[in-house]
């Protein structure tokens, strides 16, 4: 099974280093020299870590295959994956984004949308639920609001507080005025 561990950002410097958005809780184990990543899009990889270093809170990676800033620029937005062993299905420690995307989002027995993404944040994670109108709703991924994740049956159960769906839509987050007419 492949597990996404990072998304490549912009180039850093002139020697081909790139910034990465870290999507793993074990970066010290994942980004060591010699580690080979499967890359999406496949045309950009595979990539082998030459060096990894932190610049403040940003991880910078250099790859054996990339020597210049121009080459690094072609990697912007690419996703880095590692091959992993199948996870224990009884492991209740958490979920990976690929396990959650596509699950029905339910309030009681009513389907209110589908999980579109998982945003991993410093304080708490956010589920991105797309409703029937295509609006994205940000749901705090905490046990009080998401008490059940049932991968086998294909749903997450939500117990949102009043107003959560109205406050946390992508339109409200962008500061668009509400139509009160």
N, C-alpha and C positions, 0 to 999 in steps of 0.2 A: 504494500500500500504506500502511496506517496503522501507526504505531509508537507504542506506549505510552511516554510520557516521565515521567509522574508519577501519583501517587494523592493526592487531596486528603485532608488530615487535619482537625484541628479549627480553628475560627475563632481569630483572634488579634486582640485589641483590639475596639473598637466600630465601626470604619470598614469592615468587610467583608473584611479580609485573612484569608488562610487559610495554614496550614502545609501543606507538601507533602512527600511521600516522593519523592525524586528517583530516577528509574529510567533515567537517561541519564548517560553519562560526559562530556557536554559541556553542563552547565547554563548556562554563560555564553552559549552560542550559542542555546539553546532557549528561554530565558525572558527575552526582551527585550521592552520595550514595543512593542505593535502586533502581536505574534504571536497568531494565532488558533488555538485548539485545538478539535478535535472532542472531544465529551464523551460518556462512557458513564455513566449513561443519557443518551440523546439529549435528553430533556426538560430537562436541566440546561444545555444549551449551544446553540450554540457560545459559547466564552468568549474574550475578548481581553485580553491582559496589559496592565494599566495601569502597574504597577510591580513590581519584584522586588528583594528585598534579603535579606541574610543576617542572622540573629540568632543568634550563636554558630554552631552547626552546622546550623541549621534554616533552610530557604529559606521566605520569606514572599512570597506573591503577592497582588496586588490586581488585580481584573478590572474592566473598564469597566462591565460589566453588574451588578456587585454593590456595593451601597453601605452595607449594614448588617450587623451581626453575625448577626441572624436570617436574612438571605438567605444569608450565608456558611455557617450551620449546615446549610442544605438541601443543600449541596455535599459534605458529609462522605462519604468513601468513593468519590466519583466518580473516574473514570479520565480522564486527559488524553492525547490522541493527536495526533500531527502526521501530515500527509501526506508520504510520502517517495517517492523514485524507487525502482524495483525494485533490489534489491541484487545485486551481482555474485555469481553462484552459486559462483565460484571463490574468493571472499573467505573465507579461513580464519582470520580474526581473532577470530571468536567467533560466538555465536548469540544471538538474541533469544528471550525466553520463549515467544512465540507459535509459534516454529519448533519448540520442544522439547516443549511440552505435547501429550500424546497418543502420543508415541513409545513403542514397546515398550522396556522395560529388560531386557537379556539378560546372563546370565552364561554365556559360551560360547554354546551353541545353545539353552539353556533360558531361557524367558521368565519373569522373576521379578516383573514388574509393569509399570506404565506411568508415564511422567513426568507428574506432576500440576502441578508449578510449578517455578519457578526463583527462589531467594532470592538477591538480590544483596547481598553482605555486604562490609564494608570490607577484610577480609583475603583471603577467597576466597568464591566463589559456592557455593551448595548446591543440588543437584537434589533435589526432593521426589519420591520414587517411591512410588506407592501399590501395595501388593501385592494378591494375590488375596483376602485377608481384609479389605481396606479400610484396613489400617494404613499410615500414612505413614512412610517411611524417609528420613532425611536422608543424602545422599551428597555428600561433598566433590567439587566439579566441578573436579578436577585431572587432568592427563593420565595420571598413574600409576593412577588408579582408573577414569577414563572415557577410555580410549585411543581410542575411535572414536565419532563421532556421524555417522550416515548418514541424513540427512534424506530423500533420495530413496527409500531402502528402508524408512524408518520405524522406525529403532531406534537405541538407544545401547548400546554394549557396555561392560559393567562388569567390572573385575577387583578385586573388593573384598577387603581383607585379612580374615582369619578374625575372626568376631565382629561385623563392621560392621553386618550386618542386625539383630543382636540389640541392640547398643548404641544404634544411632541410630534406633530406632523412636520414634514420637511418645509412646508410653506410657512408655518408658524416659526420654525427655527430660523428661517431666512429673513424674518422680519416683515413679511408681506402683510399688508393690512387685511383684517377680516371684514367680510361683507356683513354688516349688521342691519341691512335693510329688510 
